[in-house]
């Protein structure tokens, strides 16, 4: 009963507070509107800045990243690696051998003829060409064979031919045999372990001027064998 006796006084006090609050709102309505406008303007400005930053980031993200030429991309990769390595001795850096190798790769991948034949436990590929392409085949294929031999479970060998080379890649693992045959000539070249490191080696290892690596001796021509 005691608590109920104080209820009318509490309600009267609450009514007075509400009335005072409403009076304040009526009195300072203009100021209230101003505050609301200022808060809204600040929020709008922050949203605008955020959206502008996102659009700018998107433009930077969509900027072209490719050089438009694969050889330049390979050169750029090595140049960037050397630039961030404090151990780089630029007096010993030479990109000419890498350029020669990339020219050879262009001949090998785009102009050489490759005839693939399944053999026991792998594939045999006759790679042939003439003139500049033949030189590229004779220089590059032995390098790739050496690198393919580093692949676990693979065995690669190169035989000389009159108009190119013969690359044979095999494995004792059935799954790897299927993979080797599926990759074929161009896929095997792309799967050679450590080839990117070879690019770096060409640039940083001193070599005789004019050639990035020696040409193998050509086999005797068929006319000479007869």
URGIPE-V259562 format. One record per backbone hydrogen bond with DSSP energy under -1.0 kcal/mol. CO is the residue of the C=O (numbers start at 0). NH is the residue of the N-H. Records with the same first field share a line. If there is no record, write none. Layout:
CO: NH ; NH
This chain:
0: 4
5: 9
6: 10
7: 11
8: 12
9: 13
10: 14
11: 15
12: 16
13: 17
14: 18
15: 19
16: 20
17: 21
18: 22
19: 23
20: 24
21: 25
22: 26
23: 27
27: 31
28: 32
29: 33
30: 34
31: 35
32: 36
33: 37
34: 38
35: 39
36: 40
37: 41
38: 42
39: 43
40: 44
41: 45
42: 46
43: 47
44: 48
45: 49
46: 50
47: 51
48: 52
49: 53
50: 54
51: 55
52: 56
53: 57
54: 58
55: 59
56: 60
57: 61
59: 62
68: 72
69: 73
70: 74
71: 75
72: 76
73: 77
74: 78
75: 79
76: 80
77: 81
78: 82
79: 83
84: 87
88: 91
94: 98
95: 99
96: 100
97: 101
98: 102
99: 103
100: 104
101: 105
102: 106
103: 107
104: 108
105: 109
106: 110 ; 111
112: 127
114: 125
116: 123
118: 121
120: 170
121: 118
122: 168
123: 116
124: 166
125: 114
126: 164
127: 112
129: 132
130: 134
131: 135
132: 136
133: 137
134: 138
135: 139
136: 140
139: 143
140: 144
141: 145
142: 146
143: 147
144: 148
146: 149
147: 150
150: 153
154: 169
156: 167
158: 165
162: 128
163: 160
164: 126
165: 158
166: 124
167: 156
168: 122
169: 154
172: 176
173: 177
174: 178
175: 179
176: 180
177: 181
178: 182
179: 183
182: 186
183: 187
184: 188
185: 189
188: 191
191: 194
193: 197
194: 198
195: 199
196: 200
197: 201
198: 202
199: 203
200: 204
202: 93
207: 210
220: 224
221: 225
